[in-house]
Amino acid sequence: MLILTRKTNTSVIITNVYDENGKPLKDIEINIYADNRIGIDADSSVDIYRSEMLQLGE
């Protein structure tokens, strides 16, 4: 696990993302906003879930 501390209105970029067929996808950008909010900009083929939603199915 990578743990980062970021200031408000900054972002983290994840590069070199590929789909299951090896096709490159656009970079994933995670934006940090005030009031404990984040924004995630990723290719529409990338599934993004809150961890508590995944735990409901267990």
All heavy atoms as a GROMACS GRO file, in nm:
protein
  459
    1MET      N    1   0.085  -0.117   0.000
    1MET     CA    2   0.000   0.000   0.000
    1MET      C    3   0.090   0.124   0.000
    1MET      O    4   0.185   0.132   0.076
    1MET     CB    5  -0.090   0.001   0.124
    1MET     CG    6  -0.173   0.126   0.132
    1MET     SD    7  -0.269   0.143   0.282
    1MET     CE    8  -0.369   0.001   0.275
    2LEU      N    9   0.056   0.218  -0.084
    2LEU     CA   10   0.125   0.346  -0.089
    2LEU      C   11   0.037   0.448  -0.018
    2LEU      O   12  -0.080   0.463  -0.050
    2LEU     CB   13   0.146   0.389  -0.235
    2LEU     CG   14   0.201   0.529  -0.258
    2LEU    CD1   15   0.342   0.541  -0.201
    2LEU    CD2   16   0.200   0.562  -0.405
    3ILE      N   17   0.093   0.516   0.080
    3ILE     CA   18   0.019   0.618   0.155
    3ILE      C   19   0.081   0.753   0.124
    3ILE      O   20   0.202   0.772   0.142
    3ILE     CB   21   0.023   0.590   0.306
    3ILE    CG1   22  -0.042   0.455   0.334
    3ILE    CG2   23  -0.046   0.702   0.383
    3ILE    CD1   24  -0.031   0.409   0.477
    4LEU      N   25  -0.001   0.845   0.076
    4LEU     CA   26   0.045   0.979   0.042
    4LEU      C   27  -0.030   1.083   0.122
    4LEU      O   28  -0.146   1.064   0.156
    4LEU     CB   29   0.020   1.007  -0.107
    4LEU     CG   30   0.087   0.914  -0.207
    4LEU    CD1   31   0.036   0.943  -0.346
    4LEU    CD2   32   0.237   0.930  -0.200
    5THR      N   33   0.034   1.193   0.149
    5THR     CA   34  -0.030   1.309   0.207
    5THR      C   35  -0.030   1.417   0.101
    5THR      O   36   0.074   1.450   0.046
    5THR     CB   37   0.046   1.357   0.332
    5THR    OG1   38   0.052   1.251   0.425
    5THR    CG2   39  -0.021   1.476   0.395
    6ARG      N   40  -0.147   1.468   0.069
    6ARG     CA   41  -0.158   1.569  -0.035
    6ARG      C   42  -0.235   1.688   0.020
    6ARG      O   43  -0.326   1.673   0.100
    6ARG     CB   44  -0.232   1.515  -0.158
    6ARG     CG   45  -0.171   1.392  -0.220
    6ARG     CD   46  -0.035   1.414  -0.279
    6ARG     NE   47  -0.039   1.522  -0.377
    6ARG     CZ   48   0.064   1.596  -0.410
    6ARG    NH1   49   0.180   1.578  -0.352
    6ARG    NH2   50   0.054   1.690  -0.498
    7LYS      N   51  -0.202   1.807  -0.028
    7LYS     CA   52  -0.275   1.927   0.008
    7LYS      C   53  -0.402   1.936  -0.075
    7LYS      O   54  -0.414   1.876  -0.182
    7LYS     CB   55  -0.189   2.051  -0.016
    7LYS     CG   56  -0.071   2.060   0.078
    7LYS     CD   57   0.007   2.187   0.056
    7LYS     CE   58   0.122   2.194   0.153
    7LYS     NZ   59   0.200   2.316   0.137
    8THR      N   60  -0.496   2.016  -0.027
    8THR     CA   61  -0.620   2.039  -0.100
    8THR      C   62  -0.591   2.098  -0.238
    8THR      O   63  -0.497   2.175  -0.254
    8THR     CB   64  -0.709   2.136  -0.019
    8THR    OG1   65  -0.733   2.077   0.109
    8THR    CG2   66  -0.841   2.162  -0.087
    9ASN      N   67  -0.671   2.059  -0.335
    9ASN     CA   68  -0.661   2.106  -0.474
    9ASN      C   69  -0.532   2.061  -0.543
    9ASN      O   70  -0.477   2.133  -0.626
    9ASN     CB   71  -0.678   2.257  -0.482
    9ASN     CG   72  -0.815   2.301  -0.436
    9ASN    OD1   73  -0.914   2.236  -0.466
    9ASN    ND2   74  -0.820   2.407  -0.361
   10THR      N   75  -0.485   1.943  -0.507
   10THR     CA   76  -0.373   1.880  -0.578
   10THR      C   77  -0.422   1.746  -0.632
   10THR      O   78  -0.535   1.706  -0.607
   10THR     CB   79  -0.251   1.860  -0.485
   10THR    OG1   80  -0.288   1.774  -0.378
   10THR    CG2   81  -0.199   1.991  -0.432
   11SER      N   82  -0.336   1.677  -0.704
   11SER     CA   83  -0.379   1.550  -0.761
   11SER      C   84  -0.264   1.451  -0.765
   11SER      O   85  -0.148   1.487  -0.747
   11SER     CB   86  -0.436   1.569  -0.901
   11SER     OG   87  -0.336   1.618  -0.988
   12VAL      N   88  -0.300   1.325  -0.788
   12VAL     CA   89  -0.206   1.216  -0.807
   12VAL      C   90  -0.241   1.151  -0.940
   12VAL      O   91  -0.358   1.130  -0.970
   12VAL     CB   92  -0.218   1.113  -0.693
   12VAL    CG1   93  -0.130   0.992  -0.718
   12VAL    CG2   94  -0.185   1.176  -0.559
   13ILE      N   95  -0.140   1.121  -1.022
   13ILE     CA   96  -0.161   1.058  -1.153
   13ILE      C   97  -0.108   0.916  -1.150
   13ILE      O   98   0.005   0.892  -1.106
   13ILE     CB   99  -0.090   1.137  -1.265
   13ILE    CG1  100  -0.131   1.283  -1.264
   13ILE    CG2  101  -0.113   1.072  -1.400
   13ILE    CD1  102  -0.272   1.310  -1.310
   14ILE      N  103  -0.187   0.820  -1.198
   14ILE     CA  104  -0.143   0.682  -1.214
   14ILE      C  105  -0.130   0.657  -1.363
   14ILE      O  106  -0.227   0.671  -1.438
   14ILE     CB  107  -0.243   0.584  -1.150
   14ILE    CG1  108  -0.259   0.616  -1.001
   14ILE    CG2  109  -0.200   0.440  -1.173
   14ILE    CD1  110  -0.369   0.539  -0.933
   15THR      N  111  -0.009   0.622  -1.408
   15THR     CA  112   0.017   0.603  -1.550
   15THR      C  113   0.042   0.456  -1.582
   15THR      O  114   0.046   0.372  -1.492
   15THR     CB  115   0.139   0.686  -1.595
   15THR    OG1  116   0.254   0.638  -1.526
   15THR    CG2  117   0.119   0.834  -1.567
   16ASN      N  118   0.061   0.428  -1.709
   16ASN     CA  119   0.087   0.292  -1.757
   16ASN      C  120  -0.024   0.196  -1.717
   16ASN      O  121   0.000   0.089  -1.661
   16ASN     CB  122   0.223   0.240  -1.709
   16ASN     CG  123   0.337   0.321  -1.764
   16ASN    OD1  124   0.332   0.364  -1.879
   16ASN    ND2  125   0.438   0.344  -1.684
   17VAL      N  126  -0.147   0.234  -1.746
   17VAL     CA  127  -0.264   0.152  -1.715
   17VAL      C  128  -0.308   0.082  -1.843
   17VAL      O  129  -0.320   0.146  -1.948
   17VAL     CB  130  -0.378   0.240  -1.660
   17VAL    CG1  131  -0.499   0.157  -1.624
   17VAL    CG2  132  -0.331   0.321  -1.540
   18TYR      N  133  -0.332  -0.049  -1.834
   18TYR     CA  134  -0.369  -0.129  -1.951
   18TYR      C  135  -0.495  -0.209  -1.921
   18TYR      O  136  -0.520  -0.247  -1.807
   18TYR     CB  137  -0.256  -0.225  -1.988
   18TYR     CG  138  -0.129  -0.153  -2.026
   18TYR    CD1  139  -0.035  -0.119  -1.930
   18TYR    CD2  140  -0.104  -0.118  -2.158
   18TYR    CE1  141   0.081  -0.052  -1.965
   18TYR    CE2  142   0.011  -0.050  -2.193
   18TYR     CZ  143   0.104  -0.019  -2.096
   18TYR     OH  144   0.218   0.048  -2.130
   19ASP      N  145  -0.574  -0.238  -2.026
   19ASP     CA  146  -0.690  -0.323  -2.008
   19ASP      C  147  -0.648  -0.470  -2.012
   19ASP      O  148  -0.530  -0.502  -2.025
   19ASP     CB  149  -0.800  -0.292  -2.111
   19ASP     CG  150  -0.764  -0.329  -2.253
   19ASP    OD1  151  -0.660  -0.394  -2.276
   19ASP    OD2  152  -0.842  -0.293  -2.344
   20GLU      N  153  -0.744  -0.560  -2.002
   20GLU     CA  154  -0.712  -0.703  -1.995
   20GLU      C  155  -0.651  -0.757  -2.124
   20GLU      O  156  -0.592  -0.865  -2.125
   20GLU     CB  157  -0.838  -0.785  -1.959
   20GLU     CG  158  -0.951  -0.775  -2.060
   20GLU     CD  159  -1.044  -0.657  -2.038
   20GLU    OE1  160  -1.022  -0.577  -1.947
   20GLU    OE2  161  -1.139  -0.644  -2.116
   21ASN      N  162  -0.662  -0.683  -2.235
   21ASN     CA  163  -0.604  -0.724  -2.362
   21ASN      C  164  -0.470  -0.657  -2.390
   21ASN      O  165  -0.413  -0.674  -2.497
   21ASN     CB  166  -0.702  -0.694  -2.477
   21ASN     CG  167  -0.832  -0.768  -2.461
   21ASN    OD1  168  -0.832  -0.887  -2.428
   21ASN    ND2  169  -0.942  -0.699  -2.479
   22GLY      N  170  -0.421  -0.579  -2.294
   22GLY     CA  171  -0.293  -0.512  -2.311
   22GLY      C  172  -0.301  -0.378  -2.380
   22GLY      O  173  -0.199  -0.316  -2.408
   23LYS      N  174  -0.422  -0.331  -2.408
   23LYS     CA  175  -0.439  -0.201  -2.473
   23LYS      C  176  -0.420  -0.090  -2.369
   23LYS      O  177  -0.478  -0.095  -2.260
   23LYS     CB  178  -0.580  -0.191  -2.532
   23LYS     CG  179  -0.610  -0.058  -2.596
   23LYS     CD  180  -0.754  -0.052  -2.644
   23LYS     CE  181  -0.788   0.090  -2.685
   23LYS     NZ  182  -0.932   0.108  -2.704
   24PRO      N  183  -0.336   0.011  -2.400
   24PRO     CA  184  -0.315   0.119  -2.303
   24PRO      C  185  -0.442   0.202  -2.282
   24PRO      O  186  -0.516   0.229  -2.377
   24PRO     CB  187  -0.204   0.203  -2.365
   24PRO     CG  188  -0.191   0.159  -2.506
   24PRO     CD  189  -0.258   0.027  -2.522
   25LEU      N  190  -0.466   0.238  -2.159
   25LEU     CA  191  -0.578   0.325  -2.123
   25LEU      C  192  -0.522   0.462  -2.083
   25LEU      O  193  -0.403   0.477  -2.056
   25LEU     CB  194  -0.656   0.266  -2.005
   25LEU     CG  195  -0.717   0.128  -2.028
   25LEU    CD1  196  -0.780   0.078  -1.898
   25LEU    CD2  197  -0.820   0.132  -2.139
   26LYS      N  198  -0.611   0.562  -2.076
   26LYS     CA  199  -0.565   0.694  -2.035
   26LYS      C  200  -0.525   0.691  -1.889
   26LYS      O  201  -0.567   0.604  -1.812
   26LYS     CB  202  -0.672   0.800  -2.061
   26LYS     CG  203  -0.788   0.800  -1.966
   26LYS     CD  204  -0.881   0.916  -1.997
   26LYS     CE  205  -0.978   0.937  -1.882
   26LYS     NZ  206  -1.053   1.059  -1.896
   27ASP      N  207  -0.441   0.784  -1.851
   27ASP     CA  208  -0.394   0.794  -1.712
   27ASP      C  209  -0.513   0.812  -1.618
   27ASP      O  210  -0.616   0.868  -1.656
   27ASP     CB  211  -0.300   0.912  -1.695
   27ASP     CG  212  -0.170   0.896  -1.773
   27ASP    OD1  213  -0.141   0.783  -1.816
   27ASP    OD2  214  -0.100   0.996  -1.790
   28ILE      N  215  -0.498   0.764  -1.497
   28ILE     CA  216  -0.599   0.783  -1.394
   28ILE      C  217  -0.554   0.900  -1.307
   28ILE      O  218  -0.441   0.902  -1.257
   28ILE     CB  219  -0.616   0.656  -1.308
   28ILE    CG1  220  -0.665   0.541  -1.396
   28ILE    CG2  221  -0.712   0.682  -1.192
   28ILE    CD1  222  -0.669   0.408  -1.326
   29GLU      N  223  -0.641   0.998  -1.292
   29GLU     CA  224  -0.609   1.116  -1.210
   29GLU      C  225  -0.699   1.117  -1.088
   29GLU      O  226  -0.822   1.107  -1.100
   29GLU     CB  227  -0.628   1.245  -1.289
   29GLU     CG  228  -0.592   1.368  -1.210
   29GLU     CD  229  -0.599   1.497  -1.291
   29GLU    OE1  230  -0.641   1.491  -1.407
   29GLU    OE2  231  -0.562   1.601  -1.237
   30ILE      N  232  -0.638   1.129  -0.971
   30ILE     CA  233  -0.712   1.136  -0.845
   30ILE      C  234  -0.692   1.276  -0.790
   30ILE      O  235  -0.579   1.316  -0.758
   30ILE     CB  236  -0.662   1.030  -0.746
   30ILE    CG1  237  -0.676   0.892  -0.809
   30ILE    CG2  238  -0.738   1.040  -0.613
   30ILE    CD1  239  -0.610   0.781  -0.732
   31ASN      N  240  -0.801   1.352  -0.781
   31ASN     CA  241  -0.797   1.490  -0.733
   31ASN      C  242  -0.840   1.495  -0.587
   31ASN      O  243  -0.935   1.428  -0.548
   31ASN     CB  244  -0.890   1.578  -0.816
   31ASN     CG  245  -0.842   1.588  -0.958
   31ASN    OD1  246  -0.738   1.646  -0.984
   31ASN    ND2  247  -0.916   1.530  -1.051
   32ILE      N  248  -0.772   1.578  -0.509
   32ILE     CA  249  -0.801   1.594  -0.367
   32ILE      C  250  -0.872   1.728  -0.349
   32ILE      O  251  -0.818   1.832  -0.384
   32ILE     CB  252  -0.672   1.592  -0.282
   32ILE    CG1  253  -0.580   1.476  -0.321
   32ILE    CG2  254  -0.707   1.594  -0.134
   32ILE    CD1  255  -0.641   1.339  -0.313
   33TYR      N  256  -0.993   1.724  -0.292
   33TYR     CA  257  -1.071   1.845  -0.269
   33TYR      C  258  -1.091   1.865  -0.119
   33TYR      O  259  -1.062   1.777  -0.038
   33TYR     CB  260  -1.209   1.834  -0.336
   33TYR     CG  261  -1.200   1.818  -0.486
   33TYR    CD1  262  -1.228   1.697  -0.547
   33TYR    CD2  263  -1.163   1.924  -0.567
   33TYR    CE1  264  -1.219   1.681  -0.684
   33TYR    CE2  265  -1.154   1.911  -0.705
   33TYR     CZ  266  -1.183   1.788  -0.762
   33TYR     OH  267  -1.174   1.773  -0.898
   34ALA      N  268  -1.142   1.980  -0.082
   34ALA     CA  269  -1.170   2.010   0.058
   34ALA      C  270  -1.283   1.921   0.109
   34ALA      O  271  -1.351   1.854   0.032
   34ALA     CB  272  -1.208   2.157   0.073
   35ASP      N  273  -1.302   1.919   0.239
   35ASP     CA  274  -1.410   1.845   0.304
   35ASP      C  275  -1.403   1.695   0.279
   35ASP      O  276  -1.506   1.628   0.261
   35ASP     CB  277  -1.547   1.898   0.260
   35ASP     CG  278  -1.564   2.045   0.290
   35ASP    OD1  279  -1.510   2.092   0.391
   35ASP    OD2  280  -1.629   2.114   0.209
   36ASN      N  281  -1.281   1.638   0.273
   36ASN     CA  282  -1.262   1.494   0.256
   36ASN      C  283  -1.323   1.440   0.127
   36ASN      O  284  -1.370   1.327   0.123
   36ASN     CB  285  -1.320   1.416   0.376
   36ASN     CG  286  -1.244   1.443   0.502
   36ASN    OD1  287  -1.123   1.455   0.499
   36ASN    ND2  288  -1.315   1.454   0.613
   37ARG      N  289  -1.322   1.516   0.022
   37ARG     CA  290  -1.375   1.470  -0.106
   37ARG      C  291  -1.260   1.442  -0.201
   37ARG      O  292  -1.156   1.507  -0.196
   37ARG     CB  293  -1.467   1.576  -0.169
   37ARG     CG  294  -1.592   1.602  -0.088
   37ARG     CD  295  -1.684   1.702  -0.155
   37ARG     NE  296  -1.614   1.827  -0.182
   37ARG     CZ  297  -1.622   1.894  -0.298
   37ARG    NH1  298  -1.699   1.851  -0.395
   37ARG    NH2  299  -1.555   2.005  -0.315
   38ILE      N  300  -1.280   1.341  -0.286
   38ILE     CA  301  -1.183   1.311  -0.391
   38ILE      C  302  -1.259   1.297  -0.523
   38ILE      O  303  -1.378   1.267  -0.525
   38ILE     CB  304  -1.103   1.182  -0.364
   38ILE    CG1  305  -1.194   1.061  -0.357
   38ILE    CG2  306  -1.020   1.195  -0.238
   38ILE    CD1  307  -1.119   0.930  -0.355
   39GLY      N  308  -1.189   1.321  -0.631
   39GLY     CA  309  -1.244   1.301  -0.764
   39GLY      C  310  -1.152   1.208  -0.841
   39GLY      O  311  -1.029   1.219  -0.830
   40ILE      N  312  -1.209   1.115  -0.916
   40ILE     CA  313  -1.129   1.019  -0.991
   40ILE      C  314  -1.168   1.030  -1.138
   40ILE      O  315  -1.283   1.011  -1.174
   40ILE     CB  316  -1.153   0.875  -0.941
   40ILE    CG1  317  -1.121   0.866  -0.792
   40ILE    CG2  318  -1.071   0.776  -1.022
   40ILE    CD1  319  -1.160   0.736  -0.728
   41ASP      N  320  -1.069   1.061  -1.222
   41ASP     CA  321  -1.090   1.070  -1.366
   41ASP      C  322  -1.017   0.951  -1.429
   41ASP      O  323  -0.894   0.944  -1.425
   41ASP     CB  324  -1.034   1.201  -1.419
   41ASP     CG  325  -1.057   1.219  -1.568
   41ASP    OD1  326  -1.144   1.150  -1.623
   41ASP    OD2  327  -0.987   1.301  -1.628
   42ALA      N  328  -1.095   0.856  -1.483
   42ALA     CA  329  -1.038   0.735  -1.540
   42ALA      C  330  -1.116   0.697  -1.666
   42ALA      O  331  -1.226   0.746  -1.689
   42ALA     CB  332  -1.042   0.621  -1.439
   43ASP      N  333  -1.058   0.606  -1.745
   43ASP     CA  334  -1.124   0.554  -1.862
   43ASP      C  335  -1.257   0.490  -1.820
   43ASP      O  336  -1.268   0.433  -1.711
   43ASP     CB  337  -1.034   0.448  -1.928
   43ASP     CG  338  -1.084   0.408  -2.064
   43ASP    OD1  339  -1.046   0.474  -2.162
   43ASP    OD2  340  -1.162   0.311  -2.071
   44SER      N  341  -1.358   0.500  -1.905
   44SER     CA  342  -1.490   0.447  -1.870
   44SER      C  343  -1.490   0.295  -1.851
   44SER      O  344  -1.581   0.240  -1.790
   44SER     CB  345  -1.593   0.486  -1.976
   44SER     OG  346  -1.556   0.432  -2.102
   45SER      N  347  -1.388   0.227  -1.899
   45SER     CA  348  -1.381   0.082  -1.880
   45SER      C  349  -1.326   0.043  -1.743
   45SER      O  350  -1.330  -0.074  -1.706
   45SER     CB  351  -1.294   0.018  -1.989
   45SER     OG  352  -1.160   0.059  -1.976
   46VAL      N  353  -1.278   0.139  -1.666
   46VAL     CA  354  -1.225   0.112  -1.532
   46VAL      C  355  -1.339   0.119  -1.432
   46VAL      O  356  -1.408   0.219  -1.422
   46VAL     CB  357  -1.114   0.213  -1.494
   46VAL    CG1  358  -1.067   0.192  -1.352
   46VAL    CG2  359  -1.000   0.206  -1.592
   47ASP      N  360  -1.360   0.010  -1.358
   47ASP     CA  361  -1.464   0.007  -1.255
   47ASP      C  362  -1.408   0.067  -1.126
   47ASP      O  363  -1.300   0.031  -1.082
   47ASP     CB  364  -1.509  -0.136  -1.226
   47ASP     CG  365  -1.575  -0.201  -1.346
   47ASP    OD1  366  -1.637  -0.128  -1.426
   47ASP    OD2  367  -1.566  -0.325  -1.359
   48ILE      N  368  -1.486   0.159  -1.066
   48ILE     CA  369  -1.445   0.224  -0.942
   48ILE      C  370  -1.557   0.204  -0.842
   48ILE      O  371  -1.671   0.242  -0.868
   48ILE     CB  372  -1.417   0.374  -0.964
   48ILE    CG1  373  -1.307   0.393  -1.068
   48ILE    CG2  374  -1.382   0.442  -0.832
   48ILE    CD1  375  -1.287   0.534  -1.114
   49TYR      N  376  -1.524   0.142  -0.728
   49TYR     CA  377  -1.623   0.114  -0.624
   49TYR      C  378  -1.572   0.162  -0.490
   49TYR      O  379  -1.452   0.163  -0.466
   49TYR     CB  380  -1.649  -0.037  -0.613
   49TYR     CG  381  -1.702  -0.100  -0.738
   49TYR    CD1  382  -1.619  -0.175  -0.820
   49TYR    CD2  383  -1.836  -0.086  -0.773
   49TYR    CE1  384  -1.667  -0.234  -0.935
   49TYR    CE2  385  -1.885  -0.146  -0.888
   49TYR     CZ  386  -1.801  -0.219  -0.968
   49TYR     OH  387  -1.849  -0.277  -1.082
   50ARG      N  388  -1.664   0.198  -0.402
   50ARG     CA  389  -1.629   0.223  -0.263
   50ARG      C  390  -1.612   0.087  -0.195
   50ARG      O  391  -1.689  -0.005  -0.220
   50ARG     CB  392  -1.738   0.302  -0.192
   50ARG     CG  393  -1.759   0.440  -0.252
   50ARG     CD  394  -1.860   0.519  -0.174
   50ARG     NE  395  -1.966   0.434  -0.120
   50ARG     CZ  396  -2.092   0.473  -0.103
   50ARG    NH1  397  -2.128   0.594  -0.138
   50ARG    NH2  398  -2.181   0.392  -0.052
   51SER      N  399  -1.514   0.074  -0.110
   51SER     CA  400  -1.485  -0.056  -0.049
   51SER      C  401  -1.603  -0.111   0.030
   51SER      O  402  -1.627  -0.231   0.028
   51SER     CB  403  -1.361  -0.047   0.040
   51SER     OG  404  -1.383   0.043   0.145
   52GLU      N  405  -1.678  -0.025   0.097
   52GLU     CA  406  -1.792  -0.075   0.175
   52GLU      C  407  -1.902  -0.134   0.085
   52GLU      O  408  -1.977  -0.221   0.126
   52GLU     CB  409  -1.849   0.033   0.267
   52GLU     CG  410  -1.906   0.155   0.198
   52GLU     CD  411  -1.803   0.265   0.174
   52GLU    OE1  412  -1.681   0.239   0.180
   52GLU    OE2  413  -1.847   0.379   0.150
   53MET      N  414  -1.910  -0.090  -0.039
   53MET     CA  415  -2.008  -0.147  -0.133
   53MET      C  416  -1.967  -0.288  -0.174
   53MET      O  417  -2.051  -0.374  -0.192
   53MET     CB  418  -2.023  -0.057  -0.256
   53MET     CG  419  -2.074   0.081  -0.224
   53MET     SD  420  -2.233   0.081  -0.138
   53MET     CE  421  -2.341   0.022  -0.265
   54LEU      N  422  -1.839  -0.312  -0.188
   54LEU     CA  423  -1.792  -0.445  -0.223
   54LEU      C  424  -1.810  -0.543  -0.108
   54LEU      O  425  -1.834  -0.660  -0.129
   54LEU     CB  426  -1.645  -0.440  -0.266
   54LEU     CG  427  -1.616  -0.365  -0.396
   54LEU    CD1  428  -1.465  -0.359  -0.419
   54LEU    CD2  429  -1.685  -0.430  -0.513
   55GLN      N  430  -1.799  -0.496   0.014
   55GLN     CA  431  -1.813  -0.583   0.130
   55GLN      C  432  -1.957  -0.629   0.150
   55GLN      O  433  -1.980  -0.730   0.215
   55GLN     CB  434  -1.762  -0.512   0.255
   55GLN     CG  435  -1.613  -0.486   0.251
   55GLN     CD  436  -1.566  -0.397   0.364
   55GLN    OE1  437  -1.643  -0.351   0.445
   55GLN    NE2  438  -1.435  -0.373   0.368
   56LEU      N  439  -2.055  -0.558   0.095
   56LEU     CA  440  -2.195  -0.597   0.109
   56LEU      C  441  -2.223  -0.733   0.045
   56LEU      O  442  -2.308  -0.806   0.091
   56LEU     CB  443  -2.287  -0.491   0.048
   56LEU     CG  444  -2.295  -0.358   0.122
   56LEU    CD1  445  -2.383  -0.260   0.044
   56LEU    CD2  446  -2.349  -0.376   0.262
   57GLY      N  447  -2.151  -0.766  -0.062
   57GLY     CA  448  -2.175  -0.890  -0.132
   57GLY      C  449  -2.112  -1.011  -0.066
   57GLY      O  450  -2.136  -1.124  -0.106
   58GLU      N  451  -2.034  -0.992   0.037
   58GLU     CA  452  -1.966  -1.106   0.102
   58GLU      C  453  -2.058  -1.180   0.195
   58GLU      O  454  -2.153  -1.139   0.243
   58GLU     CB  455  -1.844  -1.056   0.180
   58GLU     CG  456  -1.738  -1.002   0.089
   58GLU     CD  457  -1.617  -0.950   0.164
   58GLU    OE1  458  -1.613  -0.958   0.288
   58GLU    OE2  459  -1.526  -0.900   0.098
   0.00000   0.00000   0.00000
